[in-house]
Amino acid sequence: MFHNLVKRLLSPVDFRASGDNLHAFVLLRVGLSGILLFKLLYELPDFGDLYGPNGIVPWWANEISAPSYVPTLSWICSVVNSFGRPLDPETVAVTAQGAYAAALVLLLAGHCQRVAAVTVWLLHFVFLSSNRFTLYGVDAFANIGLFFLMLAPSTANRTRTGGLDVSLWPLLLSTLLRIQICVMYAETGWAKAIGPQWWSGDSLWRALQQPQFQAVVGTQWLGSYPTVVKVIGISVIVVEIAYPFVIWIRKVRLIELILILIFHLTIMLTLGLWAFGATAIVLNLSAFGIAALQDLRSILAFRRPSTGFNDVVLSRSIPGIDDEKRGTVTCGKVGCLLTSRAPEGDELR
Amino acid sequence: MGPFLIKVRQWAYWMFAAFHLFVIFSFAINPGNWLSVLPERIQDVLISYGYLTGSSSGFSFFAPHVPDEPMVEITVHRKDSQYRFTLGSGNEERLRRVSTMLLQLDQGKGYFEGAVLFGSYVFAHDDTATLVDVRFYRHAVGTLRTRTFLTPTEHTVYVVSFARSSYYVP
């Protein structure tokens, strides 16, 4: 009885967030490497100032605070120098940057995927450690995404299936990514909720008015509508805190995902944090985007008569089904269930 | 691959997942207390793993409150001229990164340490500079209630000057 009760309570919950996990990693790979490549090009004129040996924070200052086991550009420089002919620190920094760019291009194109992903992750980490004082959200997000990309199965190997290996590993990695994103939103939502500023709308207002954020969309007019600012501030807290709970429930997942995407899109437009916003959007779509899309398809399938699409999926899900049965199944629950299972079956074939 | 190896591999996957989750939650819930009870070597392993994988990153963007924005103005004196600039001006990404650093300096009151960095940065890039003034100030935006966005104010919090061979505080 208890088992049935729990089962019934958890029936709307989809802990597996069923979806094609390999496709999710393709999305993560293309999205993240594209953003990082664009960001690298954007930062190019300031590379020396941000990461160079004589930058705004020179290497020696960074070394004081960095743990000895963390690889940095100066660490690479000393390793290279220990092999014989000493190299100019500037040359080491520029070479590392070139290697990072090349690996990003390979990753984006999907060539030598594993090697490219490991190289990008490692060099991203090196740049991150060499410039610890100036890190902000996008660096942490990218680090998380690259770590999962490094471990994710190569999407080029889709046809070479080993049964268990291909199905379990992507599923585990996707689930870990999803949980990590949930923890992230819970943490940031909670951090906002414990102070009074987000409840009064002040935080939002102060963030929007800071000179460092060069908005694409002007926000000064919001000052005339303090209630609107207050409501938006409270909704940010609610959306972030609700995320780890709501995102697993099939019926509302799509709404929560859309709200969080709007939130990040707004950050991009009003605060000018395009790299941060885009990375967060890519992470969200990789984690829950495909599952949400399937939810949407299921909802639409309930509301419209059976189409050729459902029949095709049905025939792919159960290869042995005869034409007569396929013809009789309409847009009922069975059809929807099979639709949502289809990509996983596809993945295993 | 034999069934035994498949089983071993499956277990390895699960162990990895459990460890990763443990690290995520350890840092997210209460890093200080959770880690301090563990032996130092294990703490190092967890911190390193968390740092490498991003699972130890704290996420508290703009929380619990948004402070006034700290800024730095640098005046460079030459023998017969002088010029002034705001640190971080230019590229948006550069500005963002410099702002992050200034926020950390402001929160830790590390104005002097920051000023030393910025002073040496100017001397390293401008051979003709003889004296550098570094001014830390905050850009106050006011509250929503007062809506002081029309008259943003600046508060100077720290000023220090450096000469090429030594420094002095006026």
Interface residues (C-beta under 8 A of the other chain):
Chain A: K39 Y42 E43 P45 D46 D49 L50 N54 G55 I56 V57 P58 A61 P67 Y69 V70 F125 N131 F133 T134 L135 Y136 G137 A140 F141 N143 I144 F147 G162 G163 L164 D165 L168 W169 L172 T175 L176 I179 Q180 V183 M184 Y185 A186 E187 T188 A191 K192 I194 G195 P196 Q197 W198 S200 G201 D202 S203 W205 R206 A207 Q209 Q210 P211 Q212 Q214 Q220 G223 P226 V229 K230 G272 L273 A275
Chain B: M1 I6 R9 Q10 Y13 W14 F16 A17 H20 L21 I24 F25 A28 D44 I47 S48 Y51 L52 T53 G54 S55 S57 G58 F59 S60 F61 F62 A63 P64 H65 V66 D68 E69 M71 L87 G88 G90 N91 E92 E93 R94 L95 R96 R97 V98 S99 T100 M101 Q104 L117 F118 S120 Y121 A124 H125 H139 V141 G142 T143 L144 R145 R147 F149 P152
